[in-house]
Amino acid sequence: MEITDIRKELGLENIDFGDIDRIKLQLQNINDTIKGGIRSANLKEYRNTYVINARENLDNFSPMYVYFNILDEMIKIVSVKVYFWILDYQSYSEHGISEEKNSPTIKFYVSEDGGTSYSGVFGGYISDRSGIYITPYLTKKGNKLIKFTSNIRARLIVQIEVKLDIRART
């Protein structure tokens, strides 16, 4: 039996092979939706993770500010963690870069309203820190701020790790 005979027997004589591929794809999409496969059409929410990075000098007169945002599509704040590394203070002049080795004490403050008020105080840390859990201090959407202070000149590298459950569609 030839291919043209098979197509005729199945009632597909007016459909070309390109159409068949498109029909297969549509059937696969329908099957995935029925079975609940991972496709955007099936998702009501998903987990979103992002990291905010910052690097700055600070001292007892000049704090370091790290701003970030909790998205409007947020359903649940899963976790927010702070990581930081203490480095030598750096200054710049016409003679180049100079570093100053100090032993600072670091504190940080969490603001849920972009710096108008602070609800969490953490520190004084004298060494690098990983995964400080600050989730209970962040309960709503919008602009957030973490203010780092030091008793003497230092430089910090900061990472804020934010995990949210996000609404996929409205």
KEKE-3310 file (N, C-alpha, C; in steps of 0.2 Angstrom, whole numbers, plus 5000, padded with zeros to 4 digits):
npx = (5004:5003:5009:5000:4988:4986:4984:4973:4964:4963:4957:4965:4970:4970:4979:4995:5012:5018:5007:5003:5013:5011:4998:5002:5009:5000:4991:5000:5002:4989:4988:4998:4992:4981:4986:4993:5007:5023:5020:5018:5005:4999:5003:4999:5006:5024:5040:5052:5068:5080:5095:5103:5117:5130:5143:5153:5162:5162:5159:5160:5153:5147:5135:5132:5120:5108:5097:5081:5067:5052:5042:5026:5018:5020:5015:5019:5032:5046:5059:5071:5088:5104:5120:5137:5154:5168:5180:5196:5197:5195:5203:5205:5216:5226:5238:5234:5227:5224:5224:5217:5219:5208:5198:5183:5167:5152:5135:5118:5102:5085:5073:5056:5050:5057:5067:5061:5058:5065:5064:5072:5087:5103:5118:5133:5144:5160:5166:5165:5148:5135:5120:5110:5095:5082:5068:5056:5055:5051:5036:5028:5024:5034:5046:5062:5075:5091:5102:5119:5131:5147:5159:5172:5182:5179:5176:5162:5156:5141:5127:5110:5098:5084:5069:5054:5036:5027:5014:5008:4999:4985)
npy = (4994:5011:5027:5038:5031:5026:5039:5043:5033:5036:5048:5059:5065:5078:5085:5091:5085:5095:5100:5089:5088:5100:5097:5086:5093:5101:5092:5086:5097:5098:5086:5087:5097:5091:5081:5088:5093:5102:5116:5133:5136:5128:5132:5140:5146:5149:5146:5158:5163:5175:5185:5198:5208:5217:5229:5239:5252:5256:5265:5271:5283:5283:5273:5257:5255:5243:5241:5232:5224:5217:5208:5213:5202:5193:5179:5172:5175:5165:5164:5175:5178:5184:5187:5190:5197:5202:5214:5222:5240:5251:5264:5278:5287:5299:5293:5280:5264:5261:5250:5247:5238:5232:5228:5226:5229:5223:5228:5225:5232:5230:5236:5237:5246:5254:5261:5270:5266:5254:5236:5225:5221:5216:5209:5213:5207:5200:5193:5185:5181:5169:5166:5172:5172:5182:5182:5183:5197:5203:5205:5210:5216:5226:5240:5237:5238:5236:5241:5243:5244:5249:5250:5254:5259:5249:5237:5229:5215:5210:5199:5196:5184:5180:5171:5168:5164:5165:5173:5166:5169:5181)
npz = (5000:4996:5002:4998:4997:5010:5016:5010:5014:5028:5027:5025:5014:5010:5018:5022:5026:5035:5041:5048:5058:5065:5070:5078:5088:5094:5099:5108:5117:5122:5128:5138:5146:5151:5158:5167:5165:5166:5160:5154:5153:5162:5174:5190:5199:5203:5209:5212:5211:5216:5216:5224:5222:5230:5233:5243:5251:5269:5284:5301:5299:5287:5281:5272:5259:5253:5242:5237:5229:5233:5222:5214:5210:5220:5230:5241:5252:5253:5257:5263:5263:5270:5265:5268:5265:5273:5268:5265:5268:5254:5246:5235:5225:5217:5216:5215:5221:5237:5251:5267:5281:5293:5308:5308:5316:5311:5308:5303:5297:5294:5283:5279:5272:5263:5270:5279:5292:5303:5306:5310:5318:5316:5322:5332:5320:5317:5308:5291:5285:5282:5275:5284:5290:5287:5284:5292:5295:5283:5276:5266:5249:5239:5240:5248:5260:5266:5278:5281:5294:5301:5314:5311:5297:5282:5269:5261:5253:5248:5247:5244:5245:5238:5239:5231:5230:5216:5207:5192:5182:5180)
capx = (5000:5007:5007:4994:4982:4985:4982:4966:4960:4962:4954:4970:4972:4971:4983:5002:5016:5019:5001:5003:5018:5008:4993:5005:5011:4994:4989:5005:5000:4982:4989:5001:4987:4976:4991:4996:5014:5025:5020:5016:4997:4996:5005:4996:5012:5030:5045:5057:5074:5085:5101:5105:5124:5132:5150:5154:5165:5158:5163:5155:5149:5144:5133:5130:5113:5106:5089:5078:5060:5047:5037:5019:5015:5022:5010:5022:5039:5048:5065:5076:5094:5109:5127:5142:5161:5172:5186:5200:5194:5199:5203:5207:5219:5230:5243:5232:5222:5227:5220:5218:5216:5205:5194:5177:5161:5146:5128:5113:5096:5081:5068:5051:5047:5062:5071:5058:5059:5069:5061:5076:5094:5107:5125:5139:5148:5167:5168:5160:5142:5132:5113:5107:5088:5078:5062:5051:5055:5049:5030:5023:5027:5037:5053:5065:5081:5095:5107:5125:5135:5153:5162:5178:5182:5179:5172:5158:5153:5134:5122:5104:5095:5076:5065:5047:5031:5025:5008:5010:4994:4980)
capy = (5000:5017:5032:5041:5026:5027:5045:5043:5028:5039:5054:5064:5066:5085:5087:5089:5083:5100:5101:5084:5090:5105:5094:5083:5098:5104:5086:5086:5103:5096:5080:5090:5101:5086:5077:5093:5094:5108:5121:5139:5136:5124:5135:5145:5150:5146:5148:5163:5165:5180:5187:5205:5209:5224:5230:5246:5254:5259:5266:5273:5289:5281:5266:5254:5253:5238:5241:5227:5224:5211:5209:5213:5196:5188:5176:5170:5175:5158:5165:5180:5177:5189:5184:5196:5195:5208:5215:5228:5246:5253:5271:5279:5293:5300:5288:5273:5261:5259:5246:5248:5232:5234:5223:5230:5225:5224:5227:5228:5234:5228:5240:5235:5252:5258:5265:5275:5263:5247:5232:5220:5223:5210:5210:5214:5202:5202:5189:5184:5177:5166:5163:5175:5172:5188:5182:5186:5205:5205:5202:5212:5218:5233:5242:5235:5241:5234:5246:5240:5249:5247:5254:5257:5258:5242:5236:5223:5212:5208:5196:5195:5179:5181:5166:5170:5160:5171:5171:5165:5173:5184)
capz = (5000:4995:5007:4996:4998:5017:5018:5007:5018:5034:5026:5026:5008:5009:5023:5020:5032:5039:5045:5053:5063:5069:5074:5084:5093:5097:5103:5114:5122:5125:5133:5144:5150:5154:5163:5172:5164:5167:5155:5157:5153:5168:5181:5193:5203:5202:5213:5209:5216:5213:5221:5223:5224:5231:5235:5245:5257:5274:5291:5307:5297:5280:5280:5265:5258:5248:5240:5233:5228:5233:5217:5215:5209:5225:5234:5247:5253:5255:5262:5262:5267:5269:5265:5267:5266:5275:5265:5267:5265:5249:5244:5228:5225:5211:5217:5214:5226:5244:5256:5274:5285:5299:5311:5309:5319:5306:5310:5298:5299:5289:5282:5275:5269:5259:5274:5283:5298:5303:5311:5312:5319:5317:5323:5328:5317:5316:5302:5286:5287:5276:5276:5289:5289:5289:5281:5297:5295:5277:5275:5261:5243:5238:5241:5254:5261:5271:5280:5285:5297:5303:5318:5308:5289:5280:5263:5261:5247:5251:5243:5247:5241:5239:5236:5232:5226:5211:5203:5185:5178:5183)
cpx = (5004:5004:5001:4988:4981:4982:4974:4961:4958:4959:4958:4973:4974:4976:4991:5006:5017:5013:5000:5007:5015:5002:4996:5007:5005:4991:4994:5003:4993:4984:4993:4997:4983:4980:4994:5004:5016:5025:5017:5008:4995:4998:5001:5001:5018:5035:5050:5062:5078:5090:5103:5113:5126:5139:5151:5159:5160:5162:5158:5151:5145:5142:5133:5123:5112:5099:5087:5071:5057:5042:5030:5016:5017:5016:5013:5030:5042:5054:5068:5082:5099:5116:5132:5149:5164:5179:5190:5197:5199:5198:5207:5210:5223:5236:5241:5227:5226:5222:5222:5215:5214:5201:5188:5172:5155:5140:5124:5106:5091:5075:5063:5048:5052:5066:5068:5058:5062:5066:5066:5083:5098:5114:5127:5143:5155:5170:5163:5154:5139:5125:5110:5099:5084:5071:5056:5050:5053:5042:5026:5027:5030:5044:5056:5072:5085:5101:5113:5129:5141:5156:5168:5177:5183:5176:5169:5157:5146:5130:5116:5100:5088:5073:5057:5042:5028:5019:5010:5005:4989:4973)
cpy = (5006:5022:5036:5037:5027:5033:5046:5039:5032:5046:5060:5066:5074:5089:5086:5087:5089:5101:5095:5085:5095:5102:5090:5087:5100:5098:5085:5091:5101:5091:5083:5094:5096:5083:5082:5094:5101:5112:5127:5139:5132:5127:5140:5150:5146:5149:5152:5164:5170:5182:5194:5205:5216:5224:5237:5246:5257:5261:5269:5280:5288:5274:5264:5253:5248:5238:5235:5228:5217:5212:5209:5207:5191:5185:5174:5172:5169:5160:5171:5179:5182:5185:5190:5193:5202:5208:5221:5234:5248:5261:5273:5286:5294:5295:5281:5271:5260:5255:5247:5242:5234:5228:5226:5225:5228:5223:5228:5228:5233:5233:5237:5240:5257:5262:5270:5272:5256:5243:5226:5223:5217:5212:5211:5208:5204:5198:5188:5180:5175:5164:5166:5176:5178:5188:5185:5194:5208:5202:5205:5214:5225:5234:5240:5238:5238:5238:5242:5245:5246:5252:5257:5256:5251:5242:5229:5221:5208:5204:5195:5190:5179:5175:5168:5165:5166:5168:5171:5169:5176:5182)
cpz = (5000:5000:5004:4997:5006:5019:5016:5012:5025:5033:5027:5020:5006:5014:5022:5027:5037:5044:5050:5059:5068:5073:5079:5089:5097:5101:5109:5119:5125:5130:5139:5149:5154:5160:5168:5171:5165:5161:5157:5157:5159:5174:5183:5197:5202:5207:5209:5214:5212:5218:5219:5226:5225:5234:5237:5251:5262:5280:5296:5305:5291:5280:5273:5265:5252:5247:5236:5233:5229:5227:5218:5214:5214:5229:5241:5247:5256:5260:5259:5266:5265:5270:5265:5269:5268:5272:5267:5264:5260:5248:5238:5228:5218:5210:5216:5220:5232:5248:5263:5278:5292:5302:5313:5313:5314:5309:5304:5301:5293:5289:5277:5271:5266:5264:5279:5291:5298:5308:5314:5313:5320:5318:5330:5326:5316:5311:5297:5288:5281:5279:5282:5287:5291:5286:5286:5297:5288:5276:5270:5255:5243:5239:5248:5254:5267:5272:5284:5288:5300:5308:5316:5300:5287:5273:5263:5254:5250:5245:5247:5242:5243:5235:5237:5228:5222:5208:5196:5181:5182:5181)
residu = (MET:GLU:ILE:THR:ASP:ILE:ARG:LYS:GLU:LEU:GLY:LEU:GLU:ASN:ILE:ASP:PHE:GLY:ASP:ILE:ASP:ARG:ILE:LYS:LEU:GLN:LEU:GLN:ASN:ILE:ASN:ASP:THR:ILE:LYS:GLY:GLY:ILE:ARG:SER:ALA:ASN:LEU:LYS:GLU:TYR:ARG:ASN:THR:TYR:VAL:ILE:ASN:ALA:ARG:GLU:ASN:LEU:ASP:ASN:PHE:SER:PRO:MET:TYR:VAL:TYR:PHE:ASN:ILE:LEU:ASP:GLU:MET:ILE:LYS:ILE:VAL:SER:VAL:LYS:VAL:TYR:PHE:TRP:ILE:LEU:ASP:TYR:GLN:SER:TYR:SER:GLU:HIS:GLY:ILE:SER:GLU:GLU:LYS:ASN:SER:PRO:THR:ILE:LYS:PHE:TYR:VAL:SER:GLU:ASP:GLY:GLY:THR:SER:TYR:SER:GLY:VAL:PHE:GLY:GLY:TYR:ILE:SER:ASP:ARG:SER:GLY:ILE:TYR:ILE:THR:PRO:TYR:LEU:THR:LYS:LYS:GLY:ASN:LYS:LEU:ILE:LYS:PHE:THR:SER:ASN:ILE:ARG:ALA:ARG:LEU:ILE:VAL:GLN:ILE:GLU:VAL:LYS:LEU:ASP:ILE:ARG:ALA:ARG:THR)
# end
